[in-house]
Amino acid sequence: MQRRFSYGLVILLTMTMAVACSDDPTPPALDGGMDSLVLDDGSADDAADAAPSGDLGACLVGERCNGVCVDTNNDLENCGGCDAACEIGQVCFDGVCRGSCPPDTLFCDGACVDPLTSVMHCGTCGTACEQSEVCLEGQCQCAVGLSVCGTSCVDLQSDPAHCGECESPCAADAPACLAGSCVLDCPSPTTNCDGACIDTSADVRNCGDCGNACAVDQVCTDSECVCGADQTECEGICVDTTTNPANCGQCGEVCGVTEFCIESACLCPLGQDACGDSCVDLQSDASHCGECDKGCQNNTLCIAGECTCSAGLTLCAGTCVNLGADSKNCGACEHKCDVGQICIDGACVLGAQCTGGRTLCDGGCTETDTDILNCGTCNTACELGQECVVGQCVCMGDLTLCSDECVNTTSAVLDCGVCDKTCSLGQVCTGGLCASSCADGEVLCEGACTDTASDVANCGGCGTTCAYGQTCTLGQCADVCDDPTTYCFGECINLRSNHVNCGTCGRACSVVQNCIEGECICHTAYTECGGACVNTSSDPLYCGDCDTTCDPGEICKGGKCQAP
């Protein structure tokens, strides 16, 4: 990531020393006529396509794409190769498009940068070092081997304007500086580089020839710039294969877009598992609930690794139903009402009508003002993530309906602030505004700026998801509820006695049942027959007891079958 800056840094250092020993304040021209420099981790000035002398087709940094030199390590439109553009909301890091910045990096000016080494964002976004400084451990300071003289970083061992100590220029009778002393001529094997006696076989700022600077991650060996310690050359670029997602463990080993390269291995963030090429949270991912490729169907949610219905509904044969108003599952799964009966409050009732403003939908009485399966009218089901309010399907919580999808407009790059407001390439949406940098204390996780100290989906780091029923405090997951309560749909509930969450979240007892010790038990006036609570004194399917069914045309009265 620092490679794009490194060439510019060392060239600037060379220019600074050259200017220091000249009466002319104009920096000397570099070999090859390069009239501008690449300065930071993700941006370049007007002449980024300049080439060194002797090879007008070569690029000083990166490669030539569509006639312009770009650094494919972090170029959003040429990420990893020419014309390989990232999507909106992604960043290019080490040649891989991804939605999150790696650990210990910040999102600044559209790029993931290391605040410990970035000269344009040293310590924090926007804190730029002076031209002659480098960023070490998040502090702007002179590079190793250089000293501060005034406002510049100089080499006291070779700078003829500061030879041996600051403001100690060499005179005309000894114009060159060697090992901190002024000399007439530079002895072999050193070379006179603008008054500095340099061993070009080992000097990173003048490697092989005056002004030929190596990258920060390179060393000069036998007059050649080569990869430094702990670096490996992959396709002409020095990389750290222990952390580089495009060369993880070895050259060419590319991690998935949601994986990080940690100690030479492509790994998912803590709390996630690999399913195919993606890292997912098996506790909450509706497409991989509990295990890879196990998808939740029919309007169910994935909670704690189980496909679960919304509050008030019960899962019957893979479908969420309302036991209080479903004629095919009245009071209990698969308990069907007989012909002529309707389901009212979880009981099959013969010849009844819906009252109290309720509507008859598919043989059951329901409140269409709040029923997500019959919202406003019968069989109008709300989408996942919606609730029914006054007969209208609306998004839950702070979400907004945009193009038939509930989104968080404070962080959605395609609907930033309002629906259909799309951020530009290299920007993210934070607080409903498009920005190229995250605010202090926030990091980029899956295209959004977030505070990992409090975000349950990114607790302590991107992708580290807290379990259902936990909160994130100071980057640590902790249980929300204390025993004996359990977190269900935003509340701490006692599953042993809660009527709509009996034994488990979302398991609702009917109106003729009580929740006792986590089990739905029939009221004393009712008898459990075939999994349903029935009144054996009036139910023709269970007249008098669970095994007696009245003949067609008969009614049950006082527990006896008789003619009407």
N, C-alpha and C positions, 0 to 999 in steps of 0.2 A: 504493500500500500504506500510506503514511503518512497518507492522507487522514482515516482514522477517528480518529486521534489528534489531528490538527492543530486541529480546532475546539476540543476540550477544552483543549489547551495554551494557546491564545491567550486563551480565556476565563479560565483559571486565572491567567494573568499579569495580566489586568485585575483579577481579584478580589484578587490579592496586593497590587497597588498601592493598591487601594481600602481594603483592611484596614489598610495601613501608615499611612494618614493619618486613621484613625479611632480613637477610644478604645475602641470596641466591637470585641472580637476576632471577633465573628461575621461571616462574610462576607456582604456585601449580596446581596439577592435579585436575580437577573438578570431583565431584561425578559422577560415571557412566562411567568414562574413556573417556569422550568426548575429542578428540584430535584436534578438529578444530571447527571453529565458522562460522555461517552465518553472513556476514558483511554488505551487502548493500541491496538495494531495489530489485535487480534483479539478484544477483549472489551469489554463495556460494563456499567455498573452498573444498578441497579434501574429507573431512569427513562429508558432509552434511547429510549423512544417520546415523550419530551417534544417539544413543538412551540413555535416562537417565537410571540410575541404577534401577533395580527392574522390568523393562519392556523392554526387548531387542527388542521387536517387535514394540514399539511405537516410534514416531518421536518427537523430541523436537520442531520442526517447521513443519507445514503442514502435509502431509500424505505420506505414502509409495506407490510409483508407480513403478512397475516393479523392486522391490527390492531396490529402492533408495528413500530417503526422499526428497520431493519437496514441494515448497510453491505454491499451486494451485492458489493462488491469482495473481501471475505474471509469472508463468512458461509457456513459449510459447508452449511447447509440451504437457502440462497437465493443461490446463487453465479451472479452475472451477471443474476439475475432471481428473482422470487418462486417458491418451490417447486422451484427447480432444484437439487436436492440432490446433493452429491458422494458418491462411494462410499467405503466404509471403506478406509482406507489412502491416501486422496487429501487434498489441501489445496486451499483456494480462494485463488487469487492473482490480483489484478486482474480478478476476475470470471470466471476460467477454472479448472475443476477439473483438477488435474494430480497426478501421482505424485511429481514431483521439485520441489524448490525451485529457483528460477532461480539462476544463478551469483552469488556474493558475498552470498547471503542465508543465514539460519539458520532451522531449524525449532524454534520456541519456542512453548510453550503452544498447540499445534495450528495454528499459522500460520507462513507464511514471512515473516520480518522482515529488514529491513536493519539490521545491527548498527551501522552508521555513523550512523544517524539515529533508531532506535527508542528512545523514552524509557523503555519498559518492559524493553527488552533491549539496553542500550547497551554495545556492545563484545562482550558475551557474553550468553547466555540468563540471564534472572533478574536482571540488573544494572539496577535501575530508577533513574531520575533523580528528584530532588526535584520537587515540583509546579511550582516556578517556573523549572526548568531545561529546557533542550532538549539533545538529543544531537547533537553535531557531531563528525564524524570518529571516532566511537566513544567520545567523552568527554563526560560530563555537564558542561554549562557554561551560563552565561547566554546568552540569545538576543542577536543582534546589536542594539546600541543600549542594552542593559541592563548594569548594573553590580552587583557583589556588595556588599550591605550586610548584615552579619551572616550570616544563612543564607538571605537572600532576594535575588532578582534584581529590581532596580528601575531606573526610568528617571530619572536625575538631572536631566534636562532638564524633566521635568514632574511628578515625584512631590512633592506638598506636604509629605510627611514626610521627604524626603531631597532637598531642592531645591538643586541645585548640588553638594552633597556629602553623604555619608552622615551620618545623625543631625543634619540641619540642617532642622528643621521650620519651616514658614511660620507667622508670628504672626497674631493675629486682625485686625490692621489691614492685613495684606497676605496673605490666606489662600490665594491661588492661586499656582501655580508656572508660569512661562513662561520657556523657554530658560535654565533653571538659576537664575532669580531670582524672588523672591517679589513679587507684584503684587496690587493691590486687586481689579481686574477683568480678565477675559480679553478682550483687544482682538480686534476683527474682523481676520481671518476665523476666529479660533480660537473654540472652544466650551469652556465650563467643564464638565469631566467629573470630578465628585467632587474638585474642587480642582486638577485638571490642565488646563492650557490646551492644547487639542488642535486641530490642523487636521484636521477630520473628512473633508476631501476627499481626504486622502492617507495617513491613519494606519491601518495594517492592524489595529490593536487596537480602533479606534473609527472604523469606515469608514461615513460618512454619518450616524452617530448614535453617541452614547456607548454603549460596550459591544458594538457590533456588530463582532465579530471576523471577519477573513478567515481562510481556511485557510492553512497553511504554504506551499502551492504557489500562493497567490494574492497579488496586490498590490492596493492601493487606488488607483484612478484615477477622478478626478471623482466621488468619494463612492460608487463602485461597486467591489465585489470582482470582480476579473477574473483570468484565468489569467496567471501570471507568465511570465518569459522561458523559452523552450524548452518551454513547455507548450501543449497544444491542448485546447480544450473539446470533449468528446465526450459528447453527451446530458447536459449540465449538469455534467460532471465534468472536472476538469483532469487530463490524462494526458500522459506523455512518450511520444509515438508512436515513439520510437527503441527503446524497451525494453518497452512495454506489450503483452502477448500478446493482449489483447482488442481492441486498436486499434494494430496494428503497421504503421507507415508511414502509415496514415490511419485515420480513425474507422471502426469496424465491421469491420476486417480482423482476423479471429480466427485465431491460430495453432493447430495441432494440439496435442493434450494432451501429446505428447512433444517438441514443438518449443519453441525459445526465440526471443524477439524480440531480434535483435541488429542494431544499426544500421539499424533500420526494416525488416528483412527476417525472415521466419519461417525459421529454419534449424535443421537437426538438429545434435546435439552432434558434436564431432570424432570421426571413426571410424564414424559412422552415416550411412545414406542414407535418403532419403524413398521409401517404398513406399506409394502411396495417401496416407492421412492419418496414417501412422505413420512414426516413425523406427526403423530396424532396423539390426542389424549383419549385413551380408551375409556376413561370415566365419563366423558361428556360428548364425544364425537358421535353424532347420530348415524354416520356411515360406518363407524367401527366401534360399536358399543360393546365393551367388555372384551372383544377380540377383533382381530382384523377382518374386514369385509362383512361383519355382522351388522346389517343396517336396521335401523328402527323404521317401522312402516306405520301407515294409517294414523298419522297425527300424534305419534308417540315421541317422547323426549328421552334422551339418554341421561340418566341421573345415576351416579355412582356405579357406572358400568352396566346398568339394567335399563331396558326400554320401559318407560313409565308414562302413564297418562297424566294429563294436566289435572289440577285439583278438581275433585268432584266427579271424575270419571274413573272407570274401572276397565282393565284390560281383559277382554273376553275373546278367546280364539284369535289373538293378534290384533284386535280392533278395540279402540277406546269407546265405551258405551256409558250411558247414564242409566244405572240400574233402577233409578226411580221412575223412568219414563220410557224404557225400551221394552216393547211387547215381546221381543225375542229373548231378552235377558232381564226379566222383571224380578228385581230383588236379588237375583243371583244369576251367574253366567249360565246360559242355555236353558233357563226356565222360561218356557213360552206360554203366553196367555192363550186360552182357548178361544174359539170363534165366538164373537159376541162380547168378549171381555176386552177391557182396556187396562193399561198399566198406570196405576195412580199411586205415587209415593212408594213404589216398589212392591205393590200388591196388585194382582189381577182381580178386577172388579167387573161383574156382569151387569150390563145395561146401564152403566154410569155415564156421566158427562163431565167434561173438564170444567172446573170452576176456578174462581180466584184469579181471573185474567189469564189463565193458562190456555194453551192451544193444543189441539189433538194433532200429533205428528206421528205417523206410522204406528198407530195403535197405542200411543202413550201421551200423557198430559205433561207438557213442558212449558217453561217460561222462555219464550223466544226473545225476551229482552236481554237475557244473560246466557242462554245456552249456546256454546260455541259450535255445537253440531247442528243447531237449528236457529241461526242468528237472524232475527227479523222475520224470516219465513221458514217453513219446514224444509229440511235438507240443504239449507245454506250453511255450509261448514266454514269456519274461519281457518286461515292458514296457520301453520306452525309459527309460534311466536306472537300470535294475535289473541285478543280476548274480545268477548262480545259485550258491548256497552250500549244500552238503550237500543238494542236491535241492530247495531252496527259493528262490524269487525274493525277493530283498531289495534295498532301496535302497542305492545306492552311497554311499561316504563317510559324511558326517555327516547325510545326508538321512533322513527318517522317512516311512513309508507312512501317509498320512492320506486316507481316502476314495478308495482306489485310485490315489493320486497321491503321488509322492515330493516332499516339501517340506522346506524348511529351517525348522525350528520356532524358530530363533533370530531370524528376521525375517519370517515369514509372518503377516500380520494376521488371517487366518482360523484359523490353527493356531499360536498364539503360546505357545511353551513346551511345550504338549501339543496333540494333535489336538483340533479343534473348540472351542478357546478363542479366541473372536473379540474383537478389540479394539474399543473404542467409536469412533464417528465423531470424527475429530479426533486420534486416537491412531495411533501406529505401533508395530511390534514391534521392539524392540532388545534383544539379549541374552536373548531368550525372555521378556521382560516388556513389557507394554503401557505406553507412555509418551507424553506430549504434547510432549516436547522431546527432541531428540537430545543425546547426551553431548558434552562439550567435544571438539573436534577432528573431530566427525562431521557429515555433512550428509545431508539427505533426498534419496534417489535412488530413484524408482519405489517409493515406499511403505516403504522401509527405511532405517534410519540406517546409514551406512557411512563408513569412513575412506578418503577419496579419495587418501590418500598411499600406500595399499597394495592397494586393491581393483582387480583386473585388469578388472572390468566397468565401473568408474567411476574411471579413473586420472587424477587431476588435476582431475576435474570429472564431474558426472553424465553418463552415456552415453558417455564417452570410453573405448572398449574397446580393450584391448591385443590384438594379434594372437595367434593360437594359437601357443604355444611361447614367449610372453613373460611376464615378471613385472612388477609395478608397484612401483617403489622411489622413495620421495619424490615421488610424483605423476608419475613418468616411466616409460614402457614401455621395457623392455630385454629382450634375448634371454636365455632361461634356459640354453640349451645353447651350447657352443662348437663350432666346426668341428673334425672333420667330422661331429659328431653332430646329430641332429634330435629335437625334442620329440615324443614319441608316447605318449599315454595315461599321462602322469605321469612318464615316464622320458626320459633323453637316450640316443638309440639311433643306431647307425651303420647307416643304411639300406642300405649296400652289402653288408652281411654278416649282418644280423639275420634269423633264420629266420621269425619271425612278422610282421616288418615289412620286407619285402624291396622296396627301391626306393621304397616309399611306406608311410605309416602304415596298418596294418591288412591289408596284403597278405601272407598267410601262404603259405609254401611247404609242400608235402606232406612226409610223412616220407621219401619216396624222392627228395627234391630237396635240393639245397644252394643257399644264397643266395650268388651270386658276382657281384660288381660290380653289385649291385642287381637281378639277374635270377635267377629260380628255374630252376636247371639240374638235369637228371636225374643221379642217381648213376651211376657208371661201369657198374654192372651192369644198368642200365635204358636203354631207348631211347625217345626222344620220338616218339610217333605220334599224330597228330590232337590235339596240344596236351597229351597225357597221357604220363606216364612208365610204360612197360610192360616186362614181362619177355618178350621175344620167344621165349624158350625154352619158355614154358609158357602164354602167353596165346593162346587160340583165335581171338581177333579179330585178332591180329597175330602170326602163327606164323612165326617165322624172320625176318620183315621186316614193315614197316608195310603192305605191300600184299597180304599173304596171310591169308585168313580161312578157317578150317576149316569143313567142311560140318557141318550139324546132326548131332549125335550123336558127332562126332569130338572128340578131345582133342589138345592140343598137347604134345608131349613131345620135349625136345631140339631144339626148333625145327622139328619135323616133325609134320604132321597124321596121326593114326592112330586106328584103332578102340580103344576103351577096353579 
